[in-house]
Amino acid sequence: MPIPIKIGIIGGSGFDDPDIFKNRKEKNVCTPFGKPSDVLILGEIGNVPCVLLARHGRSHGIMPGNVNYRANIWALKEEGCTHILASTATGSLQEHLDKGDIVILDSFIDRTTGRKQTFYDGEPGHPNGVCHIPMEPAYCPKTREVVISVAEELNIKVHKKGTVVCIEGPRYSSKAESMMYRLWGGDVVTMTAVPEVVLAKEAGICYTSIALVTDYDCWKDSGDKVSASEVVKTFKENIRKIASLITTAIPKIASLNWDQTITELKEIAEGSRQVN
């Protein structure tokens, strides 16, 4: 029998709508790493079991550096999620990436400080060992392909790859920083990409990030500079686009056989772990 598919959905700024589910119910959980950002919302999309989690909490009260990423990913792992589709608001670092565009990320540059990026930290009650997880490819190629093809079918303007620069926040970048990220080859900038993608890889979960461009950061000499109100406004204006993309992609993901992909991911995660 093929491995049963269950999709985790991590909602970014403005995307945490439980009404996309049938047979919706809430579940409070606690993990060895503490409580996740909010309750898990269980339900179905196109008869596919799904779990929705608001990254910043449903009241959006958790700043990026305080999100309990380990608890979030562990909770989805324990709930049996084989895949995670994560939405995130991003600032464009390149002229051709316009507000409202979708970018399916394929790599990242980490500029965060002090965030716990592994489940294997030697603390009591946590998994044993040290995990040297490889991060290329950072995002699941097969899941990315499905999401890209669905976006094209829905006539959504989509960029098939992109490097995200993850900053610590909660402040936005200075102009000098923004210009530097452009020189590094960054396409978009956000505050939540890392360690979420790293932990999903450690957990052996097929993880894909759907990035919505909400602003042009602050590098452009002309135009409005990034602001929190602009980010939320643009994200809310594009909620239906993101919801349509996710809800259409989920049945297509579930219709495929993922045995080899999931097995290989879990083997990579287990093979990266060293136990004393």
C-alpha positions as CSV (number, residue, x, y, z in Angstrom):
1,M,0.0,0.0,0.0
2,P,1.3,3.5,-0.8
3,I,2.2,5.8,2.1
4,P,-1.0,7.7,3.1
5,I,-0.7,11.4,2.4
6,K,-1.6,14.1,4.9
7,I,-0.9,17.8,4.2
8,G,0.2,20.3,6.8
9,I,-0.6,24.0,5.9
10,I,1.4,26.7,7.7
11,G,-0.4,30.0,7.4
12,G,1.7,33.2,7.2
13,S,0.6,36.7,7.7
14,G,-3.1,36.8,7.0
15,F,-3.5,33.2,5.8
16,D,-4.9,31.1,8.6
17,D,-8.5,30.6,7.4
18,P,-10.0,27.3,8.8
19,D,-13.1,27.7,6.5
20,I,-11.1,26.1,3.7
21,F,-11.7,22.8,5.5
22,K,-14.5,20.2,5.6
23,N,-15.1,18.3,8.9
24,R,-13.1,21.0,10.8
25,K,-12.1,20.4,14.4
26,E,-9.5,21.8,16.7
27,K,-6.8,19.9,18.6
28,N,-4.6,21.2,21.4
29,V,-1.2,19.6,21.5
30,C,2.0,19.9,23.4
31,T,5.4,18.7,22.1
32,P,8.8,18.0,23.7
33,F,9.7,21.5,22.5
34,G,6.7,23.2,24.1
35,K,3.4,24.3,22.6
36,P,3.0,25.2,18.9
37,S,1.9,28.7,17.9
38,D,-1.8,27.8,18.1
39,V,-4.2,24.9,18.1
40,L,-4.0,22.5,15.2
41,I,-7.0,22.7,12.9
42,L,-7.8,19.4,11.4
43,G,-10.0,18.8,8.4
44,E,-10.2,17.8,4.7
45,I,-9.6,19.5,1.4
46,G,-10.9,17.4,-1.5
47,N,-11.1,14.4,0.8
48,V,-7.4,14.8,1.6
49,P,-6.7,15.0,5.4
50,C,-5.0,18.3,6.3
51,V,-3.7,20.1,9.3
52,L,-3.7,23.9,9.4
53,L,-1.4,25.9,11.8
54,A,-1.2,29.7,12.1
55,R,2.5,30.4,12.3
56,H,2.1,33.6,14.3
57,G,-1.0,32.4,16.1
58,R,-4.5,33.2,15.0
59,S,-4.3,36.6,16.6
60,H,-1.0,37.2,14.9
61,G,0.6,38.0,18.3
62,I,3.9,36.1,17.9
63,M,6.8,38.0,16.4
64,P,9.1,36.0,13.9
65,G,11.9,35.5,16.3
66,N,9.6,34.1,19.0
67,V,7.8,31.6,16.9
68,N,8.3,28.1,18.3
69,Y,9.3,26.6,15.0
70,R,10.4,23.3,16.5
71,A,7.1,22.8,18.3
72,N,5.2,23.7,15.1
73,I,7.1,21.3,12.9
74,W,7.1,18.5,15.5
75,A,3.4,18.8,16.0
76,L,2.8,18.4,12.3
77,K,5.2,15.5,12.2
78,E,3.4,13.8,15.1
79,E,0.1,14.4,13.4
80,G,1.4,12.3,10.5
81,C,1.9,15.1,7.9
82,T,3.9,13.9,4.9
83,H,3.9,17.3,3.3
84,I,3.9,20.9,4.4
85,L,2.7,23.8,2.2
86,A,3.8,27.1,3.9
87,S,2.6,30.5,2.8
88,T,4.8,33.5,3.6
89,A,4.8,37.2,2.9
90,T,8.0,38.5,1.2
91,G,9.6,41.7,0.0
92,S,10.9,41.8,-3.5
93,L,14.6,42.3,-4.0
94,Q,14.4,42.3,-7.8
95,E,12.6,44.6,-10.3
96,H,10.9,41.7,-12.2
97,L,9.2,40.4,-9.0
98,D,6.1,42.5,-8.7
99,K,3.7,43.0,-5.8
100,G,1.1,40.2,-5.9
101,D,3.4,37.7,-7.7
102,I,3.9,34.2,-6.3
103,V,7.5,32.8,-6.0
104,I,8.0,29.1,-5.3
105,L,11.2,29.2,-3.3
106,D,14.1,26.8,-4.1
107,S,16.9,28.1,-1.8
108,F,17.6,30.5,1.1
109,I,20.2,32.7,2.8
110,D,20.0,32.7,6.5
111,R,20.6,36.0,8.3
112,T,18.8,35.0,11.6
113,T,20.5,35.0,15.0
114,G,20.0,32.7,17.9
115,R,17.1,30.6,16.5
116,K,17.1,26.9,17.4
117,Q,17.6,25.1,14.1
118,T,17.6,21.5,15.1
119,F,15.6,19.0,17.2
120,Y,18.9,17.4,18.2
121,D,20.2,19.8,20.9
122,G,21.2,17.4,23.7
123,E,18.4,18.6,26.0
124,P,16.6,16.1,28.2
125,G,13.5,14.6,26.4
126,H,14.7,15.7,23.0
127,P,15.9,13.3,20.3
128,N,19.4,11.9,20.8
129,G,22.5,12.7,18.8
130,V,23.6,15.5,16.4
131,C,22.0,16.0,13.0
132,H,24.1,17.4,10.2
133,I,21.2,17.7,7.7
134,P,22.1,18.6,4.1
135,M,20.1,21.6,2.8
136,E,20.4,21.1,-1.0
137,P,17.8,20.8,-2.2
138,A,16.3,23.0,0.6
139,Y,12.7,22.6,-0.7
140,C,11.1,19.4,-2.0
141,P,11.5,19.5,-5.8
142,K,8.6,17.2,-6.6
143,T,6.1,19.2,-4.4
144,R,7.4,22.4,-6.0
145,E,6.7,21.0,-9.5
146,V,3.1,20.2,-8.6
147,V,2.5,23.6,-7.1
148,I,4.1,25.4,-10.1
149,S,2.0,23.4,-12.5
150,V,-1.2,24.2,-10.6
151,A,-0.3,27.9,-10.5
152,E,0.1,27.9,-14.3
153,E,-3.2,26.0,-14.7
154,L,-4.9,28.7,-12.6
155,N,-3.2,31.5,-14.6
156,I,-1.5,32.8,-11.5
157,K,1.7,34.7,-12.2
158,V,4.3,32.4,-10.7
159,H,8.1,32.5,-10.6
160,K,9.4,28.9,-10.7
161,K,12.4,29.5,-8.4
162,G,13.7,32.1,-6.0
163,T,16.3,32.5,-3.2
164,V,14.8,34.0,0.0
165,V,16.9,36.0,2.4
166,C,15.6,35.3,5.9
167,I,16.3,38.2,8.4
168,E,15.8,38.1,12.1
169,G,13.3,40.9,12.4
170,P,11.0,42.2,13.6
171,R,12.5,45.3,12.1
172,Y,12.8,45.6,8.3
173,S,16.1,46.0,6.5
174,S,18.1,49.2,6.1
175,K,18.7,50.3,2.6
176,A,22.3,49.2,2.8
177,E,21.2,45.7,3.9
178,S,18.6,45.5,1.2
179,M,21.2,46.5,-1.5
180,M,23.6,43.9,-0.1
181,Y,21.0,41.1,-0.3
182,R,20.4,42.0,-3.9
183,L,24.1,41.7,-4.6
184,W,24.2,38.3,-2.9
185,G,21.6,37.1,-5.4
186,G,18.6,37.2,-3.1
187,D,15.2,37.4,-4.9
188,V,12.9,38.0,-1.9
189,V,13.3,38.8,1.8
190,T,11.3,37.5,4.8
191,M,11.5,36.8,8.5
192,T,10.2,33.2,8.8
193,A,11.8,31.0,6.2
194,V,14.5,29.7,8.6
195,P,14.5,27.5,10.6
196,E,11.1,26.2,9.4
197,V,12.5,24.7,6.2
198,V,15.5,23.2,8.1
199,L,13.4,21.5,10.7
200,A,11.0,20.1,8.1
201,K,14.0,18.5,6.4
202,E,15.2,17.1,9.7
203,A,11.7,15.7,10.2
204,G,11.7,14.0,6.8
205,I,8.7,16.1,5.5
206,C,8.2,17.3,1.9
207,Y,8.2,21.0,2.5
208,T,7.4,23.8,0.0
209,S,7.1,27.5,0.5
210,I,4.7,29.6,-1.4
211,A,6.0,33.2,-1.2
212,L,3.7,36.1,-2.0
213,V,5.5,39.4,-2.9
214,T,3.9,42.2,-0.8
215,D,6.4,45.1,-1.2
216,Y,9.7,46.2,-2.7
217,D,11.5,46.3,0.7
218,C,13.5,49.6,0.7
219,W,16.1,49.3,-2.0
220,K,14.2,51.2,-4.8
221,D,14.7,54.9,-5.0
222,S,11.2,55.4,-6.2
223,G,8.0,54.1,-4.8
224,D,6.7,53.4,-1.3
225,K,8.9,51.7,1.3
226,V,7.9,48.6,3.1
227,S,5.6,48.9,6.1
228,A,3.7,46.5,8.2
229,S,0.3,47.9,7.1
230,E,1.3,47.5,3.4
231,V,2.4,43.9,3.9
232,V,-0.9,42.9,5.6
233,K,-3.0,44.8,3.0
234,T,-1.3,43.2,0.0
235,F,-1.5,39.8,1.6
236,K,-5.2,40.1,2.3
237,E,-5.8,41.3,-1.2
238,N,-4.2,38.1,-2.5
239,I,-5.7,35.6,0.0
240,R,-8.1,34.1,-2.5
241,K,-5.2,33.5,-4.9
242,I,-3.1,31.7,-2.3
243,A,-6.1,29.7,-1.0
244,S,-7.0,28.7,-4.6
245,L,-3.5,27.6,-5.3
246,I,-3.2,25.5,-2.1
247,T,-6.7,23.9,-2.2
248,T,-6.2,23.0,-5.9
249,A,-2.7,21.6,-5.4
250,I,-3.6,19.4,-2.4
251,P,-5.7,16.8,-4.3
252,K,-3.1,16.7,-7.0
253,I,-0.3,16.0,-4.5
254,A,-2.4,13.3,-2.9
255,S,-3.1,11.6,-6.3
256,L,0.6,10.9,-6.8
257,N,2.7,8.1,-5.3
258,W,5.2,9.6,-2.9
259,D,6.7,6.4,-1.5
260,Q,10.2,6.9,-3.0
261,T,10.4,10.6,-2.2
262,I,9.3,10.2,1.4
263,T,11.5,7.1,2.0
264,E,14.5,9.0,0.6
265,L,13.8,12.0,2.8
266,K,13.6,9.9,5.9
267,E,16.8,8.0,5.0
268,I,18.6,11.3,4.5
269,A,17.4,12.6,7.9
270,E,18.3,9.4,9.7
271,G,21.6,9.1,7.9
272,S,22.5,12.7,8.9
273,R,22.1,11.9,12.6
274,Q,25.2,10.9,14.7
275,V,24.5,9.2,18.0
276,N,27.2,9.0,20.7
